[in-house]
Amino acid sequence: MQSVTNGDSLSTAALKAGMDEKTARKYRRAKALPSTLKARHTWRTRPDPFEAVWSQVCELLEVNPGLQAITLLAELQRRYPGQFAMGQLRTLQRKLKVWRALEGPAKEVFFPQEHIPGELGASDFCHLSALGITIQGRPFPHLLYHFVLTYSNWETGGICFSESFESLSAGLQDALWELGGVPQRHRTDSLSAAVQDLKVPAADRREEFRRSYTALLQHYGMRGEHTQAGHAHENGDVEQRHHRFKVALDQALMLRGSRDFNSREEYGIFLRQIFAQLNAGRTARLEEERPLLGPLPSARLNTRKLFRVRVSPGSTIRVQHNVYSVPSRLIGEWVEVRLGAEDLELWYGQRLIECLPRLRGEYRHRIAYRHIIDWLVRKPGAFAHYCYREDLFPSSRFRLTYDHLRVQQPRRADKEYLAILHLAARESEQRVEDALRLLLAGDEPITSRAVADLVASGQQPAPLTEVAVQAADLSAYDGLLELAETLASPVSTSEVA
């Protein structure tokens, strides 16, 4: 039409438009574009196989709108044998889709929210175990505490191992001090996992958590709010950041070429670098938000749980259904345990006696041989059936030594091993292990006296041999494949002749 207006003939204009001259004449006469002349397809090309029974289908859908097309088709096949085939499933799915859009129940509506600078921060936990992170080759199951400012999307987080109040408190306080300010409100999910101690009545668990969480919020001057149970979308900002962060972490691990780290500290630094990269593009909005954040308090709030427990005759205490050994001097005394997210502090007489790693899960035990070895060497007969005996092998070499002693001198094996363990407690565990390595590699019998002499001499074992495995040459396999193709190819008559 533009070419004809510019003076071209109809045939020339049709050639320029890539259409037949008769088609161009039709559009010129109609004075309309092809899109406006196209007739809408409103007729059926074949009969509707469900027309006669559609009223019955609608009755079923009115009672249970969630019924799927495959279920409805199976019901029709049962009512009318031989009339409906599985090949008609797609037709029924299309009709069901139209019914849901025009007559079905109303769907849940999600309302976009307007975010105000400095007003809201959100917390949640997400699992990272599926990413296959390992520490020195060993699986590292863990969670990520995740904090997000909903206006700027500034985010941070840290490694944790349970959705406990201690993990929430430590992660939230770390995030606020890193941010340098406090938002007006803090949103979480229902936090049912933080009150999961089934030994305590549910009402008491909720009340204890409420008091601790309220004290934490008051210390920082925030108002708390939480989503409804089972409605994760109400905390959608942090939920979406979970997904984005997992994708970014997975991509960074691919670029790194390995998912194994030498230590947890190295892995933690790697996570910090990813957070820094993600936050690099949010600087402008974060600067809008910073002046509107509240000030930090003068110090962090100590939110450790306090327990007052008595040390048992076995020199152990029980905290949160887990058993820990303590110095035997405290047997019969009441001690104060201050439980944190990843450790527990042992206090007596207003003095910190020891800091122990916190066990994950329940009904586990951590027995340190240094706590009980002084009396165990005096009662060697108790070692054979000690219920926590496996905790008294600090390393695999100590276990190999005990097994070797049971073969060499079965009647004195327990006594000799306990003497070696006592030496490790008095001198140095590493030096005793080096001595055991020398004795296990030699032909001399292993005794506590021989170990003591080697420790006193300061003799060091030879360094471990580094094993280097060369990459296999795969070209030989290529040759095998070529040979197989040659043998499999058909042989012509001339070649046979």
N, C-alpha and C positions, 0 to 999 in steps of 0.2 A: 504493500500500500504506500510505503514511503517512496519507493522507486517510481511508482506511477505518478505520485504527486510531484516528483522532481522532473517529470517529462519523459520517462522511459516508456517504451511500449509494453503491452501486457506480457508478450512472450519474453522480453528481456527481464522484466521484473520477476516473472515466474522462475526463470533460470537462476537469478540471483538468490531467490528464496528457497531454491531446491525443491520445487513442486511442479506438477503438470500445469499446463496453461488452462485446461478446463477447470481444474481445482481452483486456480487463482481467479478465474472468471466468476466462479460460484461465490467466493468470499467478497469479491468486489461488488457484486450485485446485492449481497446481503448486508454489506457495509458493517460487518461484525468480525471479531477475532475468532479463530478456530475454537478457542477454549469456551466461548459463549454459545457456539453452535452445537457442541457435543451433547448428545442426549444422555441423561442419567439412566443407568441400568436399574430399573425398578421391578423388572419381571423375573420370574424364576425360569431356569432352563430345564428343570426336571421337577417332578412332583415331590412334595414334602412328605417323607416316610413317617413322620411323627405327628402329622396334622390330626389324625383321628384320635390319638391318645394323649395329645398335649394337655388337655384339661386334667387328666389324671396325674401327669407329671407336675403340673402347677399345684395340685392339691398336696402332693408329697413335699414340694418345695415350701409351701406356706407353713407346714408343720416343722420342717427341718431345712432351713435355707442353706445350710452348709453341705447338703448332699452333693457329691461329685457326679459328673456325667457317667463315669464307668459304673458307679453304683446304681444309678437310675436305669442305665441300659441293661444291667443284669436283672433288675426287677422287672423290666418290660419283657425280657426274654423268658422269665419265669411265668409271667401272666399270659403271654402270647407265644407259645412255643413255635419255632420255625418262622416267625414273622420278621424278626430283627436279627441282623448280623453284626459282628464286631467291626466290619468295615464302615458301618454307619456311625461309629463313635464320634468322628470329627464333626459330622453334621449336628449331632446332639450337643456337642461342646459349644458350637457356634450359637445355637439357639439358646443354650443356657447362659452364655455370655451376654446376649442381648437381654434376656429376662432379668438378669442381675442388675444390668445398667438401667433398665426402665421400670421394673416392678419390684426388685429385690430390696432387702433391708438397707438402710442408710449405713454407709461406711464411716469408720472413725476419721475425724478431721484433725489434722495437725496444724496448729496455729503458729506461724513464725513469730518470734519474740523480738522486741526492740531491746538491745543491750545498751546499758548506760555505763559510761566509764567509771571505774572504781567502785562499782556497786556489788558485783557478784563474782565469787570464786567457787569452783566446783572441784570435788575430790571423788576419786573412785579407785578401785583396784582392777588390774587386768592380768591375766595369765600369759607368761612368755615361754612356758616350757615347750610349746609346740614348735618353737623356732630352732630347737636342737642345740642350745648353747651347752658347751662343755667346759669344765675347768680341769686342765691337765688330763684331758681324755675322759673324764668322768662326767656323767650327766649332771646338770645343774638345774633341778626343778626350782622355780621361784616365781614370784609375782612382781608387779611394778605398782608402786603407789604413784598415782598420777594426779597432778593439780593443774587446773586451767583457769585463767582469767577469761570470762566469757566475752568481754568486749574486744580486747586486743588479741585473744587466743594465745597469749604468752603461756608457756607450759614448762613444767619441770616435774621431776619425779625421782624415785630411788628404789633400790632393790629391797624387797621384804619377802617374808615366807608365810604369812598368814594374814587374813583380814581381821586382825585383832584391834582392840582399841589402842594398844601400845604402838602398833604399826601406824595407825591413823594419826596418833598424836605426834610421833617422831617425824613422819612424812610431812604433815601439815606445818609443823613448826620449822622444819628445814626449808620448806617452800617459802614461807612468809619472810624468814630472815634472808633468804637469797633474793627475794623480790624487794625487800627493803620497805615494805608497807603492808597494810591490812585492808582488804575490801570490807564493805559494810556487811555483806551477807556471805554465808558459807553453805553450799548445798551438797548433800550426799544422797546415796540411796538409803534404803531402810536399815542397812547395816545389821541385818539379822545374823551375819556370820561373826560379828564382833561380840555377840552374847550367846555363844553356842555351848557353853558349859552345861551339859544336860544333868549334871549332878545337883545343880542348884535350881530351885523353882523358877519358872519363866518370869514371874512378876519380880522376883528379887534380882534376876539378871538384868532385866530392863531398868530397874530402879538404880542399880549400881552403875550401869553404863550411862544413864541419864545424868546422874550426879557428876561423874567424871567428865563427860563431854560438855556439860553446862559450865563446869569450872574452867575448862580449856577455852571455851568461847568467851567467857567473861574476862579471862585474863588478857585476851587480845582484842576485846571490844567488838566482837562480831555477833550477828544474829544468825542462828542456825535454822536450817530448813531441810526437809528430806522429801524424797519422792515416795509415791505409793509403791508398795511391794508388787513386783511383777510388771512395773511400768518404767523400764529403763529409759524409754524415749524422753521421759520428763527431765532426765539429766543428759539430754541429747548432746550438749556441747562437748562434755568430757567423753561420752561414748563414741562420738565421731572422731575425737582426737585419739582415742584408743586405736581405732582402725588405722588412721593415718600414720600414727607412730609405729605400729607394728609393720606396716608396709615399708616405711622409711628404714626401720631397723633391719628388716629382711634384705632390702636392697643394699644397705651398707655392708652387711655381712657377705653378700655375694661379691661386692667389689673387693672386700678384704681378702676373699679367697679361703677363709677358714672361719669356722664357728667355735674354735677352741681357743681358750685364753689361759695364760700362765697362772693367773690368780684372779680372785674376785675383784681386787682393787683395779687390775688392768681392765676388766670388763666394765667396772663402774666408770672409769675414765672414758671408755668408748661410748657409753650411754650419754655422759655429759657432753661429749662432742656432738652427738646427734641432736640433743636438745638445743645446743648453741646454733647449729646450722638451721634448725627449724625456726628458731626465734629471730634469726638474722633479718628476715623480711617483715618483722612485726615491730620494729623499733619505733616507727612514727606513731602508731596507735598506742604503743606502750607509754611513750612520752606524754600523750594526752591523758593517760590514765594515772600515771604516777602522782601528779599533784593532788589528785582526788582520793588517794588512798589514805587510810588512817595511820597514825604513828605506831611504831613497834613499842612494846613495853620495855622496861629497863633490863629484863632478863628473861630467859626462857622459863617455861613452867615445867617443873619436874612432875611428870604424870606416871611415874612407876607405881605399880601395884604393891602394896605392903602386906606382908604375911608374917605372922609370929608363929614359929614352929619350934618343936623340941627335937633335939638331935637324938636319934635312936641309939640303942646299944651297938648297932652295927656301924656307927659313925656315918649315918646317912640322914637326909631330910627328904620329905616328900612335898613337892610344890606342883600344883596343877596336874596331879596324877603322874608326875615323873619323879624319879629318884636320883638324887645327887649325893655324892660323898663329900664330907667336910673333914677338916682336921680332927683327929681322934681326941684331942684335948677338950673339944666342945661336947663330948658325949654327956647327955643328961641336962644340958643347958638349953634355955630358950634363946633363940637367935631371931633377928629380924632379917627378912629377905625382901629386897626391893627388886621387883621383877620389871625388866624392860623388854623392848621388842626383840632383842637378840642376845641379851645377857641377863644375869641376875647377880646382884650384889649381896654379900653376906656381911651383916653388921652385928657386932657384939660390944656392949659397953661403949656405945657411941663411936666405935672404931670400925673402919672398913677392914674386914679380915681377908676377904678374897672376892674376886670377880670371876664368875663361871659362865661359860657359853650356855645359852638357853637351848634346851632340847626342843625339837619340832615334833608335834603330834602328842600323843598320850601313851602312858604305860611303857615308857622308855627309861633307860638308866645311863648314867655317866659316873663311873667310879674311877677316881684318880688313885693310882697305886701309892703315890707319895703320902696320901692321907692315912693309909692303914697299914703300910708295910712294916712299921716298927713293931706292931703286935702280931702281924701275920708270920714273921720269921720266928716268933716264939711259939706259934701254934701251927706248924707246917701241916699237920694232919687235917686242918680245916680247908686247905687249898683245893684238894681233889674234888670236893663236892660243893664248893662255894658257888652260890647261885649267880654271882656276877663275875665268875672266873675269866670269861672271855675278855672282859675289860682290862685285865691285868697283863695283857700282851701289848706293849706300846707299839710294836712294829712286827712285821713278818719275820724278822730275824730272831726276835725273842721267842716267837712261836716255834720256829724251826729248832731253836736251841732246846726248848722244853721237849719237843718230840724226840730230838736226838738223845737227850738225857734219859728219857723213858726207855729207849732201846738199849743204851749203854749200861745204865744202872737204875733199873726200875724202882728199886726199894728206896733209893735216895734222891730220885729225880725231883720231887717236890721241894725237898729241903735245899738242894743245890740251886734250883731255879730261883727260889725265894731269896737266897743269899746273893745271887747275881742281881736280882731286882732291887734288893736293899742297897747294893753297891751303886746302882744307877741313881737311886734317890739321894745318896750321900755325895757322890762324886759328880758324874755327868752322864746323862743318858746317851748322848752322842758318842762319847769316848768308850762307854761300855759296848755300844753297838758296833763300833769299829773293832773292838777286841773280839767280839763274837764272830764278826765277819772273817777275821784271820783264823780263828779256831775252826770254824765250819769249813774253810777252804783247805785246812791242813789235815794231818793224820793224828795229831795229838788228841788225847781225850779232853773233853770239855768239863772243867770244874770251876767252882767259884774262885779257888785259889789261882788257877791259871788266868782267869779273867782279871783278877785283881793285879796280878803281876804285869800283865800287858798294859793295863790302865796306868800303873805306876811308871812303867818304862816310857810311856808316851809314843810307842811304836804306832805308825800309821799304816793302814792297808794301802795297797796299790790302787790308783784311781780306776774307776770302772771303765771298762772297755767300751768305747763308742762304736756302735754297730751302724754301718752305712750300707744300705741296700741299693745297688745300682738299678736304674730303670731298665726294664726288659726291652730288648730289641724286637719290635713287632713286625719288622720286615720279613722275618721267617714265616709268619702267619700269612702275609700277603702272598708269598711264594706258594704256600699250600693251597690258597684259594685259586690262584692261577692254574695250578696243576689240576685241581678238581674241575675247573671249567673246561680244561683241555680234554680230560677224560670223559666228561659228560657230553661234549659236542659230538654230533653225528659224523660218522666216517664215510666219505664218498667212495664210489666203486673204483675210481681211478687210484685213490690212495691205497685201497686194498690190493689192487693189481700191482 
